[in-house]
Every structure is written in structure tokens, then in C-alpha cells.
Amino acid sequence: MPLILDRTRVLEVYAEARERKWVLPTFNAENLTTAEAILQAVKDYGTTVGSSDLPVIIGITNTYRDRPQSVYYTHTRDWRTGLRLFLADLEVLASAGSPFSDLRVLIHLDHIIWDEDKELLDWDMKQFSSIMYDASSLSFDSNMQQTAAFVEKHGHEILIEGACDAISKEHESDAGGLTTPDMAEQYFKETGVDIIVPNLGTEHRASASTLCYHDDLAREISLRTGPNLCLHGTSSVSKDKLTRLFEDGICKVNMWTALERDSSRVLLARMLRNAASIAGPDLALQLRKEGLLGDKSDCESLPSIDYYTTTFRQGIVFQCMKEIITGYLKLWYVSPYKK
């Protein structure tokens, strides 16, 4: 079916998710392989549970300094080109005749910065299902004012997610304070956002030494705001806590790191095992002499197009990402037709 972009239809998806006790996943993508892996995983999982039209949100950041994904979508390194191509790819993948045409696909703009992304914010917002409007570089009061102004301008046409405090960078020694229930309630009421992103101690909010998802705090906040919380940095949360997100008041999760991180490990292992088929025996033997390859690496085979093409590498990443995503879908789409 066509992409779900109309605000009313987007809200219907969220209402259905709440009724079915789903947590809606947003998987970010900065290339076509990731986007297709997301869709294929949702399609295959839907088949196993008897639901051909499961919803999924595919997100992308723009110039967000921690990971400017539209910039990386093409080798032009131009965010405008990358974002337009991302949108075009999803339109084709969700269109009639595509293997994924039955899925309900939503598009999320993630961490769109209030000042750095000013040009993008002048685009037609109806091209997207939702946006995380990020004014967290401002003081709390200014953040609320800036976010409220954006909601007033665009809240009628797009679902808006807001960052209700300052986001700490991983390299900073001061990890910043967690969001308090009072802060969250004030931000939610005064800005008018649909969903809030509180600092719950996860990956993009805390230093590596202090990573900890505070589920008790999430539940306290949701008592004040309703179950309208989005968890960012989900890749840093243990699986046991991920199974209880709905009860914590989390209605949506955003993740990307685990897809790239864990598939890279698999790709590396496969390439090491097939060194000669990729690079030829001469180079493979040289790498073994240098101590870079062990005895279990193939250093005898002739190079083969089945191993040294981009298709080989992308195929490994695609399959691995699909398996990773499926694992998360099993946690968040529990009993799709159980109300």
C-alpha cells in the first residue's frame, strides 16, 4: 500500500498498536540494503504470525552530528540528494507491484535539529509520517518555546516527537541528568508534542560507563504523560528489559547501531574465512605471513566473482540485519491479533 503519511492515518496506527500492546519499532537506515532488510524482516515475520500488513517505521537523521544519515545515503555526501533518494526508494518499495506493497510503511525524520536543519524544516512536512524535532541544544525553557512554535506550525499535518532535555554526547564526562517526571510533564503539556523522548540513560544520552535503561523512571513519567514515550538508544538496552517496554509506557523505539554493529562482525568473519576467494591466494598467503590471517582462512582458492563483488558483501549484511530485526520484532509485536 502507499506510504502512510497522513497524520490521521499515522495516529490510527499508533492507536492500533496501543490496543494490541505493540511497541512500534523505528529502524533507521542510511542505505538501500538496510531499508530492504527492514522491510523483508517485517514481511517474513508477518507471514509467520498471519499478518501481511504489519506496520513499520523507517527513520533517517539529517545533519545530526552523531550520525548524519542522509549525508551518508549517497557518496555525493549531500544531504539533499541523500534524503530525496531515501524518500524515492521507500516510495518504490512500498508501491503496488513491490514485494512489500502490503506493509504499512511510515517514514520518520530523526533528530532534526532546530537550527542546523533549518533548510529541511522548510520542506513540505507532509512527505513524512513523523519527525523528532530536536531543540535540546537550548535551555529547557527555550527548548519548550521553540518546540511549541514548531508544533503550532506543523502539528496538524505530522506527528511530532520532542526531546525534552539536553542530550549528552558519549565522549563527554558529564553524562547529564535523567529526565524527571516533573520536567517531562511540563514539557509534554507546554509543547503539545505527541510523543516525548526523555533521557532514560540509554546509549545516545549517557557515557559508555553509565549506560543503564531506567525502566522505573519511564513508568513514573508515563503516569504523568500517558504512554507517549519514545525510547532512543535502544541498541544499548538488554533484551530482558526490552520485553517490558509497553508496560513502561514506551509506545515507540528508535534503533540503528545494533544493525550495523552486529552485521559488521558477521561480514568480517565471512571475509576472513574466504580470503583467497576474495583477494586471490597470493595476497591471502602474504597476509598469513604477516600474521593477519590464521590457519583456518582459505589461502588457496582462486578469486571468484561470487565472493569479491559488492553483492556478496551486501548479501551477508542484508541477511544478518534481517535476522537481528526479526529478533526485535518478536519482542515488540507480541500476538499481533490478540487484543
N, C-alpha and C positions, 0 to 999 in steps of 0.2 A: 504494500500500500504506500501511498505517498508519505513523505516525511511528516511527522506530527509537529507542526509549528504553531498552530493557532492556540492562543492561551487557554481558551475554554477546553479544548481537547487535551491539552497538556495537564490541566487540573483534573480532568476526568481520569487520566492515567494514574495520577497521584492518589485520587480518591479510591480507585480500584485497589491500588497497592495497599492502602491503609486497611481496606475491608478484608483483604486476603492475607494481611500480616506479612507483606513483602517489604523488603528494603530495596529501593530502586538503585541499581548499580550504574555509576558513570565510569566508563573506562576511557581514559584519554588515549589519543592516537596522534602520532606525528608522522605517519607514513601509511601507505595503502595496505601493506602487509598486516599491520596491527588492526586497521579498521576491518579488514576482511576476517581476520582471526576472531574478532569480537562477534561479528555477525554470524559466522559459521558456528561458533560455540553456542550462541543463543538458539540458533536454528536447530542444531543437533540435540541440545538439551530439551528444547520444546517438543521435539519428536518423541523423546523418551518418556516425557510426562504427559503427552497427549494434548499439547497446547501449541498450535502452529503460529500464534500471533503474540508471543511474549514481547513485552516492551523492553527496550534497552536504550540507554543514553550514551552517546559517543561524544566525548568532550575534547577540547583543544585549548591550550593557552595561546596568548598572542605574544606580547613582548615581555611577559613575566620574567624577571631577571633570573629566577632559579631554574627555569626551563622554558625558553620561548619557542613553543612547539610549532606555531605557524611558520616561524623563521626556518625551522629545520625540515618542513614538509617538502621543499624543493631545494635544489642546490643553487638556486638563484640567491638564497638567503634573504629574500624579500618577503616580508610578512603578507603583503597584499596578494602577491602571486600565490603564496602557500595557502592562505586562507580561502581564496577563490577556488583553488584546485581541490582542497579538502571538501568544500561545500559541493562542488561538482561531482566528486567521487561518490559522496554519500547520496546525492540525488539519483545517480545512475544505479547504485547498489540497492536502493530502496524502491526503484521504479518497477513497473509491470514488465514481466519477462526476466527479471533478475531472480536468482535462486533465493533471494532474501525478501522478495516482494510481499510476503505475508507478515513479516515482522513489523512491529510498531517501533520505528526508529526516531529518537529525539536527538537534537543537537544542542550541546551545552558549550557556551563560551566560559572558560575557566580563568579566574584571576585576571579579569580585565581591569587594568589599573586606571584610576580616575583621571590621572593627568597624562601618563605616558601613552595611553591608548586613546587619546582624545580623538584622533582621526577616525579610528574604528568606531567609536561611540557616535559618530555622525552618520554611520551606515544605517541602512534600513534594518532595524532590530527584528522585524518580522521574518527575517531569514533564519532566525534561531528560535529554539524552544525555550531556552532559559539562559541566564547569564549570572555569573558570580561577579558582582560589582565590588571591586576591591579598593576601598579608601583607607585601608589600615595603616598607611604611612602617616596619616594625620592624627591629631589628638582625638580622643574618644568623642568629644563634643563635635569637633569639625567633621569627623567621620560620619556621625549621625546626620549632621546637616547636609553634607554632600550626598550621602546615600538617599536621604529623604527626597532631595531635589530630583535625583535620578528616578526614583520610584514614581514621583508625581508626573514626570515626563513620559515614562515608558511602562509604568506598571499595568496599564490597561492592555498592553499588547504582548508582553513577555513575562514569564515567571522570573522573579528576581531573588537571588541568593546574596546575602551580605556578610562580610567579615566584620564581626562585632568587636574586634580589638586589634592591637598591633601584632603583626606576625614576626616572630623571631626568626633569624636566619641561622642555619645549622652551625655556621662557623663562629657564631657569637658565644661568648662565655656566659652572658646573661640570657637565659632561656626565656625570660619574660614570665609574667604571671598568668595563671589559668583564668579563664573567664568565670566570673562569679555569677550566681543566679540573679543578683540584683542588676548587674551590668547587662546580662542577656535579656532580661525582661524589659529594661528601659530601652535598649537598642531595638528590640522587636516592636515595641509599641510606637516609638517615636519615628522610626524609619518607614514602617509599613511594608517591609520586605516579606516575601512569602516564606523564606527559609533562612535560618541563620547558621553561620559557621563559627561555633565557639572554639576557643582554644582548650582542647581536652588533653593536651600533652602528647599528641601524635607527631609523626615524622616531620612535617613541614613547619611545626610550631615549636619544637624543642631541640635541644642539642642531643647528639647521639647518646650521651651518657645519662640523659634524663628522660628518654623515651618511655612513656607509660600512658596507655589509654585509661582515663579516669571515668569508668562507667558509672560510678556512684554520682559523680558530678553531672554527667549527662542526664541522669534520671532526675536530679534536683532541678536542673534547668528546664527540662521538658514539663515538669509540673507547673512551671510559671508560663511557659510559651506554648504549651501543647507539643505534640510530637512533630515538630517542624525543624529538626536539627539535621544538618549535613555533616558527616564526618570526612574530613580531608586527611591525607596521610595514612590511608587505610593499610597500605603495604607494611606498616610497622606494627600492626595490631595482631596479637596472637589469635589463632583460629578459634580457641575456646570462647574468647570474648566476642568474636565476630558472629557467633551463632545467636547471641542475645541482643543484638543491636536494636531490633524492633522494640523490645521491652525497655530499652534505654531511651526511647523517644527519637531514635535516628530514623529518618524516612528516606535518606539518600546517602550514598557513599561515593567518594571520588578516589580513584586509584590509577596509577600508571607505573610506578617504579618497579613493582614486582614482575610485571610483564616483561620489561626489558632486562632487568637484572637476572631473573631466573632462566630466561631463554638464552641469554648470552653464555651462561655456564654450559648448557647443553650443546650449543653451537661450538664452543671451544673444544669440548671433549670429542665431538664427532670429527672435527677437522684434524685434531692431533692423531686420532686413530687412523685417519685416511690420508696421511701426509703425502705419500708418494703419488696417490691418485689425484691429488690436488696440484702438487708442485713438481712432480717427477722424482725419480729415485736419486738423481744426483744431488739436488737440493736437500731432499729428505735425509740422505746419508751425511751430508755436511752438517745439518742441524743436529743429527745424532752425535757426531764427533764433537760438536760444540757443547754437548750436554743439554741441549734444548729439547731433544726427543728421547724417549725411553725405548726399551726393547719391545714394548707392545705396540709401538707405532709402526704402521706399514711403511717400509722404506724401499720396497722392491717393485711395486706395481708401476705400470706406465700411466702417465696422466690421462684422465678421461673427462670428457665433457659432462658426464653425469655427476662429476664431483667439483669441478672448478668454476662452474657458472654461478651467476647470481641466483638463478633458480634453485640450485642446490642449497645455498645458504638461507635464502628466504623460506624455502620449504621446511627446513628444520625449525626456524624461528616461528613460522606460522603454526606448525603442529604443536610446538611446545606452548606457545601463547594460548592456543585453543584449549589445551588441557588445563592450564592454570586458570583460565577464565571459567571453565566448566566447574572446577572445584569451588570457586566462589559462588557461582550460580546455585549450586546445591545448598549453600548456606543461606542464601537470601530469598530464593524462590521456593519456599517450602510448600509442598502440596498446592500447586497452582490453582486447583479448583475447590480447595477446601475453604469455606467461608466461616 
